[in-house]
Amino acid sequence: MAKGKDGKTVVESLGDFLREQRLASRLSLRQLSEQVGVSNPYLSQIERGLRRPSAEVLQQIAKALRISAEQLYVRAGIVSPVAHASGSVELAILADVGLSERQKQSLLDVYSSFLALNAGQDPNPPPHKEK
């Protein structure tokens, strides 16, 4: 699992952030889990960094906490901060209600693999000369 600057995994950082936001909203774990529509133990595991929530669950958490879902996607490592800043393909995929969570994740994986592949190549290759 990817580690952040502070040595914590991305999921742990997300969990810490969610806990801070929940406490700032003066919601108990039980209250938030009811609003989100997930079990209390599952939400606790997310906050403790033991589970990685889907984009759909993150969207429901963001709605309940009245914060940006995109911010949670970035913290969860689903969307890169650079892509988040420019309005991105990733956000469009995540917002598409016609796709299942599995389809969304598959598209995100393919898209990031293309970006990684292209990052290692010259974006302006010399023109091909015909004989």
Backbone hydrogen bonds, N-H to C=O, Kabsch-Sander energy under -0.5 kcal/mol:
donor,donor_aa,acceptor,acceptor_aa,energy
4,G,8,K,-3.5
7,G,4,G,-1.7
10,V,2,A,-1.9
13,S,9,T,-2.3
14,L,10,V,-2.3
15,G,11,V,-2.7
16,D,12,E,-2.7
17,F,13,S,-2.3
18,L,14,L,-2.9
19,R,15,G,-2.5
20,E,16,D,-2.4
21,Q,17,F,-2.5
22,R,18,L,-2.7
23,L,19,R,-2.7
24,A,20,E,-2.4
25,S,21,Q,-1.6
26,R,23,L,-1.3
27,L,22,R,-2.2
32,L,28,S,-2.4
33,S,29,L,-2.5
34,E,30,R,-2.0
35,Q,31,Q,-2.0
36,V,32,L,-2.5
37,G,33,S,-2.0
38,V,33,S,-1.7
43,L,39,S,-2.2
44,S,40,N,-2.2
45,Q,41,P,-2.3
46,I,42,Y,-1.9
47,E,43,L,-2.3
48,R,44,S,-1.8
49,G,46,I,-1.3
50,L,45,Q,-2.8
51,R,45,Q,-1.1
58,L,54,S,-2.4
59,Q,55,A,-2.2
60,Q,56,E,-1.9
61,I,57,V,-2.6
62,A,58,L,-2.8
63,K,59,Q,-2.1
64,A,60,Q,-2.3
65,L,61,I,-2.5
66,R,62,A,-1.0
67,I,62,A,-2.3
72,L,68,S,-1.3
73,Y,69,A,-2.4
74,V,70,E,-2.3
75,R,71,Q,-2.1
76,A,72,L,-2.3
77,G,74,V,-1.1
78,I,73,Y,-2.3
79,V,73,Y,-1.3
84,H,80,S,-2.4
85,A,81,P,-1.9
86,S,82,V,-1.1
87,G,83,A,-0.7
87,G,84,H,-0.7
92,A,88,S,-1.6
93,I,89,V,-2.5
94,L,90,E,-2.6
95,A,91,L,-1.9
96,D,92,A,-0.8
96,D,93,I,-0.9
97,V,95,A,-0.7
99,L,96,D,-1.2
104,K,100,S,-2.5
105,Q,101,E,-2.4
106,S,102,R,-2.2
107,L,103,Q,-2.5
108,L,104,K,-2.5
109,D,105,Q,-2.4
110,V,106,S,-2.3
111,Y,107,L,-2.7
112,S,108,L,-2.6
113,S,109,D,-2.0
114,F,110,V,-2.1
115,L,111,Y,-2.3
116,A,112,S,-2.5
117,L,113,S,-2.3
118,N,114,F,-2.7
119,A,115,L,-1.9
120,G,116,A,-0.8
120,G,117,L,-0.8
121,Q,118,N,-1.5
